[in-house]
Amino acid sequence: LHRYSIAQLLTYGKDVVDIACGEGYGSNIIAATANTVTGIDISAETITYAKHKYHRQNLKYIQGSATAIPLADECCDVVISFET
């Protein structure tokens, strides 16, 4: 949890992509202060869990790989990735 608290300082008001977001708790923490957060994980099951567990207007989760990120180039200000 500490790493996400520190990351909040760098992501305040920004558009953030969280690669390998896992169950989504970190993306949810970042979304409390970021402009938008997109959590991406390769596991469809994990993304389904995150979508049901964490809800914010500025937070979304999508399935995708860290080696082929399913977003347009330059779509965000900051990319975070912990335990990838």
Secondary structure as GFF3:
##gff-version 3
##sequence-region A 1 84
A	DSSP	alpha_helix	2	11	.	.	.	ID=ss1
A	DSSP	beta_strand	15	19	.	.	.	ID=ss2
A	DSSP	alpha_helix	25	31	.	.	.	ID=ss3
A	DSSP	beta_strand	36	41	.	.	.	ID=ss4
A	DSSP	alpha_helix	44	53	.	.	.	ID=ss5
A	DSSP	beta_strand	59	63	.	.	.	ID=ss6
A	DSSP	beta_strand	78	80	.	.	.	ID=ss7
###
